[in-house]
């Protein structure tokens, strides 16, 4: 089901990648995605991600949803902030860092 109207004030429906690009390039607050893996995959596929906030939980659940799928374009990110919670969750902020450079894992 696709929504066509909303009771929220100032709601704008985006129907294409071009709509997302236009909004991303406009002035205003940052765009944030919470919990929509498919939308994140679309943004990664079209090089529309400037920053990643990842929460890594210390558990495995078996088969699940992918965040990075086969259509994700190569992109480099730099760790800008991280914290490990008392329960072992790693919260990491990565910002875009230009082109991908290959090599070895550094210290």
Backbone bond lengths (Angstrom), bond angles and torsions (degrees), N, CA, C in turn:
res aa  C-N    CA-C-N  psi(-1)  N-CA   C-N-CA  omega(-1)  CA-C   N-CA-C  phi
1 X - - - 1.442 - - 1.525 109.11 -
2 X 1.298 117.89 131.28 1.451 123.42 178.87 1.523 109.11 -107.89
3 X 1.333 115.28 128.36 1.466 119.40 178.16 1.520 109.76 -72.74
4 X 1.304 115.67 142.92 1.463 120.80 177.84 1.520 111.80 -120.75
5 X 1.357 117.46 -15.21 1.456 120.04 177.02 1.522 109.28 -151.29
6 X 1.347 115.11 160.21 1.451 121.05 -177.81 1.520 109.52 -143.61
7 X 1.317 115.48 150.99 1.463 120.61 175.58 1.525 111.49 -84.59
8 X 1.337 117.99 -9.08 1.464 121.10 178.52 1.518 110.02 -72.28
9 X 1.335 116.85 137.13 1.459 120.97 176.84 1.523 110.49 -65.58
10 X 1.309 116.44 147.77 1.468 123.74 175.21 1.528 113.64 59.28
11 X 1.329 117.11 29.97 1.454 120.87 177.67 1.520 109.58 -78.37
12 X 1.330 115.58 133.97 1.464 121.49 176.24 1.521 106.77 -126.70
13 X 1.318 117.23 130.47 1.458 121.32 178.77 1.518 109.26 -95.45
14 X 1.321 115.79 126.50 1.454 122.14 178.23 1.519 107.49 -98.60
15 X 1.316 117.07 128.65 1.466 120.14 -174.63 1.521 113.35 -117.28
16 X 1.346 117.16 -0.99 1.464 119.22 -178.62 1.518 110.16 -152.16
17 X 1.315 115.64 165.98 1.460 121.30 175.50 1.526 109.43 -62.39
18 X 1.319 117.65 -36.03 1.470 121.38 178.31 1.528 110.40 -61.30
19 X 1.327 117.76 -38.29 1.466 121.31 176.38 1.524 110.60 -62.70
20 X 1.332 116.69 -41.28 1.467 121.17 179.75 1.530 109.55 -66.28
21 X 1.335 117.48 -43.89 1.465 121.22 179.15 1.522 110.81 -60.32
22 X 1.314 116.78 -42.70 1.463 121.44 179.74 1.528 110.37 -61.99
23 X 1.325 117.33 -45.21 1.457 121.18 179.14 1.527 110.81 -65.38
24 X 1.328 117.28 -42.80 1.467 121.81 179.94 1.521 111.03 -60.47
25 X 1.319 117.33 -38.09 1.460 121.75 -176.65 1.522 113.63 -86.19
26 X 1.325 117.60 -2.01 1.457 120.62 178.91 1.527 110.03 -85.94
27 X 1.339 115.65 165.32 1.461 120.22 177.41 1.523 108.79 -75.33
28 X 1.312 115.17 151.33 1.458 119.51 177.86 1.513 111.17 137.27
29 X 1.302 115.31 -168.52 1.464 121.88 -177.20 1.523 110.98 -69.07
30 X 1.329 114.46 164.41 1.460 120.87 175.56 1.522 109.97 -66.47
31 X 1.319 115.88 151.23 1.457 121.70 173.77 1.514 108.16 -92.59
32 X 1.320 116.92 133.53 1.463 120.90 -178.79 1.511 109.23 -128.93
33 X 1.311 115.66 143.84 1.462 122.40 178.13 1.519 107.43 -118.59
34 X 1.310 116.83 126.75 1.460 122.40 178.55 1.511 108.82 -118.58
35 X 1.315 117.68 107.77 1.450 121.72 169.20 1.514 117.84 79.36
36 X 1.316 119.58 17.06 1.458 120.53 177.32 1.523 109.25 -114.65
37 X 1.325 116.22 88.90 1.456 120.91 -179.20 1.518 112.90 -58.25
38 X 1.323 117.44 -39.53 1.471 119.93 -178.99 1.525 111.66 -65.85
39 X 1.343 117.53 -39.47 1.462 120.12 177.34 1.524 110.45 -66.68
40 X 1.325 117.67 -42.11 1.468 120.66 177.65 1.523 110.09 -61.37
41 X 1.329 117.84 -42.14 1.468 120.64 177.54 1.524 110.58 -60.14
42 X 1.326 117.82 -41.78 1.469 121.42 178.42 1.527 110.33 -62.97
43 X 1.330 117.28 -44.07 1.460 120.95 179.80 1.525 111.40 -64.47
44 X 1.334 117.10 -41.78 1.468 120.58 177.75 1.528 111.35 -64.97
45 X 1.301 116.87 -39.21 1.465 121.77 179.97 1.532 111.38 -61.80
46 X 1.335 116.86 -32.54 1.464 121.49 -176.31 1.527 113.09 -105.70
47 X 1.343 116.69 18.08 1.465 122.36 175.63 1.526 112.17 56.48
48 X 1.333 116.52 45.42 1.454 121.57 -178.40 1.529 112.93 -112.45
49 X 1.334 117.06 17.94 1.464 120.75 -178.71 1.523 109.23 -110.70
50 X 1.342 115.83 122.58 1.457 121.58 178.47 1.526 112.02 -101.07
51 X 1.315 115.86 -21.19 1.460 120.10 -172.96 1.528 109.60 -152.80
52 X 1.324 116.26 144.05 1.467 122.06 176.00 1.525 108.94 -123.72
53 X 1.312 116.98 131.23 1.461 122.80 169.01 1.515 105.53 -112.27
54 X 1.316 116.84 111.21 1.458 121.24 -176.68 1.523 110.57 -111.32
55 X 1.312 115.83 139.69 1.462 122.18 172.90 1.525 106.69 -116.54
56 X 1.320 115.57 116.14 1.461 121.54 -176.67 1.519 107.83 -107.47
57 X 1.326 115.68 114.83 1.456 121.84 -177.15 1.525 110.19 -96.20
58 X 1.341 117.75 141.18 1.465 121.43 -176.39 1.533 112.47 -81.98
59 X 1.321 115.46 66.44 1.462 119.83 177.12 1.518 109.44 -159.39
60 X 1.300 116.22 159.38 1.465 121.14 172.99 1.516 108.10 -122.49
61 X 1.312 115.14 141.48 1.464 120.75 -178.11 1.515 111.85 -116.85
62 X 1.325 117.32 7.17 1.456 119.52 -176.21 1.517 109.97 86.73
63 X 1.307 116.33 -147.78 1.460 121.02 -178.47 1.527 109.95 -65.88
64 X 1.302 116.14 136.07 1.458 120.35 -178.68 1.510 111.49 -152.32
65 X 1.310 116.02 -166.52 1.459 122.29 -179.91 1.516 110.20 -83.82
66 X 1.323 116.31 142.59 1.460 122.18 177.30 1.521 109.58 -89.65
67 X 1.314 116.42 142.20 1.456 120.32 170.79 1.529 109.14 -89.16
68 X 1.334 116.19 -44.14 1.457 121.64 -179.61 1.526 107.79 -105.04
69 X 1.341 116.74 112.32 1.461 119.12 -178.80 1.526 110.05 -103.47
70 X 1.311 116.18 -172.55 1.469 121.46 -175.33 1.521 113.86 -67.46
71 X 1.341 118.36 -17.72 1.464 121.08 -179.02 1.528 113.37 -91.37
72 X 1.331 117.70 -0.73 1.460 120.63 179.74 1.520 109.64 -66.07
73 X 1.336 116.29 128.49 1.466 119.41 178.72 1.524 109.36 -79.36
74 X 1.322 118.17 150.47 1.458 120.24 176.66 1.533 110.21 -63.03
75 X 1.319 117.14 133.87 1.463 122.70 178.43 1.516 108.43 -153.06
76 X 1.320 116.62 142.23 1.462 121.24 178.65 1.523 109.42 -96.59
77 X 1.320 115.46 142.25 1.457 122.45 177.26 1.521 108.29 -131.63
78 X 1.323 117.13 150.78 1.454 123.41 177.02 1.523 108.79 -116.77
79 X 1.324 116.11 133.84 1.449 121.01 176.34 1.522 109.17 -68.29
80 X 1.335 117.68 123.21 1.458 121.27 -178.91 1.520 112.60 -111.07
81 X 1.323 116.16 -19.26 1.463 119.92 -178.03 1.516 108.06 -163.81
82 X 1.335 116.73 143.16 1.458 119.25 175.39 1.522 109.91 -156.12
83 X 1.316 114.97 155.63 1.452 121.85 177.55 1.525 107.67 -150.95
84 X 1.315 115.80 147.24 1.461 121.03 174.15 1.524 106.52 -113.65
85 X 1.329 116.51 123.28 1.461 120.22 -178.95 1.528 110.34 -77.14
86 X 1.316 116.43 168.19 1.466 121.03 -179.97 1.525 112.28 -62.89
87 X 1.338 117.13 -22.50 1.467 120.56 177.89 1.532 112.53 -91.92
88 X 1.336 117.37 3.49 1.457 121.24 176.27 1.515 115.43 92.04
89 X 1.333 118.49 5.34 1.461 120.77 176.85 1.528 108.12 -74.99
90 X 1.320 115.78 130.75 1.466 121.18 176.87 1.529 107.44 -98.45
91 X 1.319 115.93 124.03 1.462 121.12 176.19 1.525 105.85 -110.97
92 X 1.327 116.45 118.16 1.464 120.94 -174.23 1.522 110.60 -128.99
93 X 1.331 115.57 134.33 1.451 122.44 176.71 1.518 107.99 -107.86
94 X 1.329 116.06 126.09 1.459 122.35 178.12 1.522 109.11 -121.93
95 X 1.337 116.96 136.01 1.461 121.78 175.25 1.520 109.08 -115.52
96 X 1.344 115.25 151.22 1.465 120.58 -179.33 1.508 110.30 -56.31
97 X 1.336 114.79 142.04 1.464 121.07 -175.27 1.519 111.61 -134.03
98 X 1.313 117.91 36.13 1.456 119.96 176.31 1.510 113.27 80.93
99 X 1.331 114.93 -148.97 1.460 121.21 -175.39 1.521 111.72 -76.33
100 X 1.319 115.02 156.68 1.459 121.39 178.90 1.524 109.12 -73.30
101 X 1.331 115.41 131.20 1.464 121.43 175.61 1.520 106.44 -117.24
102 X 1.309 116.62 129.59 1.460 120.15 178.32 1.516 109.73 -97.29
103 X 1.297 116.86 159.42 1.455 121.08 -179.74 1.508 109.58 165.73
104 X 1.322 115.89 -146.31 1.458 120.64 -178.44 1.523 109.80 -106.50
105 X 1.328 114.76 164.22 1.458 120.09 177.67 1.522 108.31 -76.01
106 X 1.345 116.18 124.14 1.453 120.19 -179.54 1.515 110.98 -95.42
107 X 1.298 115.54 167.67 1.474 121.24 -179.33 1.501 111.29 -76.85
